[in-house]
Amino acid sequence: MDKNFISRRQEIRLLQAIKDSGEAEFVAVYGRRRVGKTYLIQQFFDNKFAFSATGIIEGTREEELFAFTSALIAVGYTGPQPKTWLEAFEGLKSVLERQPHKGRQVIYIDELPCFDTPKSGFVRALGHFWNTWAALRKDVILIVCGSATSWMIENIVNDHGGLHDRTTHTIYLRQFTLAETESYLQTKKIHWPRQMIVETYMMLGGVPYYLSLLNPQESLAQNIDRLYFHKNSELGQEYQRLYASLFKSPESYIRIVEILGKNKQGLTRGEIAEKLKISSSGTLSKQLENLEYCDIIRRYVTKIGGRLKTNEAYYQLVDLFTLFHLTFSKKLTTEDYWEQRLNTPVLNSWQGLAFEHVCMVHIRQVRHALGLDKIAVEYYSWRSSTAPRAQVDMIIERADRLVNLCEIKYTQSEYTITSNEDLKVRNRTAAFVRETKTRNGILPTWITPFGLFHNEYSVSVQYQVTLDDLFVD
């Protein structure tokens, strides 16, 4: 493997176990566009495949069959052009049976959802290939990969037809954490302070390809202007490409995301339907579920007053690149926008919201910093039913009958709690205790990049989580 290959330790261990199992293996690898799925598989197997084919984005049935057949010819197929997918997989069997080989035969099909054009019968043919031939051979590893996460889950992982319960392993490749992002940037000779890495993460998330485009010779602001705001920039059209790769009919998903982008605390399914002027149907539920599968949104419960509303979930946009795009996409006509807007109110407001999302993505690190690795906890937000605008975005209710009420603030230095801020926090805490009628102990907790400035108001804060805590691997 590439010596600069970082992280993915859990996935690499699983792939090694699959390689060594001595059994037929059917592996589904999925995750968002540009997250490194193809790179992981190619690096682990050193590009040594008995057969490898890649689907054509938005290709026709004829184009997909041609691409598959071309890959067959590359490994020795000499038969006629297949007219159906059943014939194509028969051709694959004949080629593999004739191939001299030692050890495992690895079959790798990338961008699998592309092959499944309307009424093509591709999935049935793939199921027939696995059930009647590949599953019976202890030397075969079949790896299928795709960015269309919802399609992969519905048609491969949770299929109710010929592929029902056939995958032996699934790998959902997520974005890098902050710690992994830092390690990756260092391999690119980018040695930025952690605050700058967090601000990079606010815009690009932990998507390896986006991070690979950063130039160590430029400042962060110069990089963002070049990658996003300049004419014909590499990420200027990425928003549309991302959703087109995730969903075969992306328009309805984009409408949902854009509605959620305007409501930072999230909306219920009914509220989303009302704003979209559609019925709150099973179709909308499925779309929300698919967005959640892709880590674009999160589903969470909240307490309104004293009641945990488990039957009425909220949906909140959490994908950081999407949030960045929806906030700044109308500024694409200004090529040096980011350099000219540093430390302005619009950037500061966006950074505050983005930092909250960064903390939510790193809830395991927050939990570790609070010493809660081995304590059962529940996470939720809370909104007052009486006190105007009183809410707490992150509450950690613990099995030891304590509650961490978390205040999340993004600053460039130590955060100073003023008398006014202290009063607001006390009022929110009092409203929470009054309305929830909790008898648990309340632990005021602040999550800030550089901690709190010590003054008469900071002494009542019992727990602090800082930037370095979020970088714990």
C-alpha angles and dihedrals in degrees: 000000000000108000088225092056104123134192122344085114095148092049092047091051090051093048090050091051089049091050091050098042097094090217135102107274131198111191126186115200118188142160140125125308116284095013093121106260096137092042092053094052095042093048096046094049093036089234090291105139130156085216133002130180134168127206121235115244107245091354123159122244090260092049093049092050090048092051091049092047092049088055089050091052090051089062097044108283112153102169130107124290106279114241096195136031091247088059091046093055090045086056090051091052092051092050094048093047090055096045115105107227145160121211122350128007106215115200112193122189112181127195087017096175090063090066091058099082118168114296091352096128090223097140092048090050092048089050091050091050092052099041098045102035122001097048090055094057119080092201097061128099112182113194120186121185136187145162094212091090098180091050092049092051096045099041104031113016097036100021116151095199133060093329095051109142091347102122110095094197139010127203118196106192111209131192120275119273119232091266091051091046091054092050092047093050090051090058086056089053090250107139103177125161115261094253089059090048090053091051089049089051090051089062106031102023115210096308107142096210093052090049091049089063093063116111115218089208092063132067119248091256092051090049093052093047091050096044099041117009103041119093111271090007119174095246100032092099097030094104092063092042092050095056093040088056094046099047133030090217102032100168097085091045092051090052090054092047093049092051090051090046088064093051108056096186093052135243137249120248090256092052091049091051091049093052092046090046092232134118119272091244140154088265091062091046090053092049091051090048090051092050089050091051088056094050090241093120135015128221115218141163125232139196115241104195104322101334125093103221099213091158094057111052125191124225120213132184108243105161103113099206090051091049090049092049095048090050098047109019092104089060095064092109091068109075098195095038098131097048090049095048103049112139093007122138094252092055093042092052092049092047091055092055094041092051090055088056092047088055092049091051088052098046090131089059091047090050091049092050089054092050093247101128093115101032122091110241141177123214124208143134127242134217125188118239092203114019109080113252093344110151142140117213098201124034121169111198111195135206089235089070095256129119127209109210102198125208111194119201131167117212139154092235140007111329116240117213107214126202089256093050091046090053093050092051092048091050092049091049092048091049091050093051093044098048099038092042087216120175092194122112114261118227113194105220129185127197110198133147097244105017128246130314106243112248139127091287099048094060091077092059107100101186133033129187118194140188093271090056090058090055095059108125 
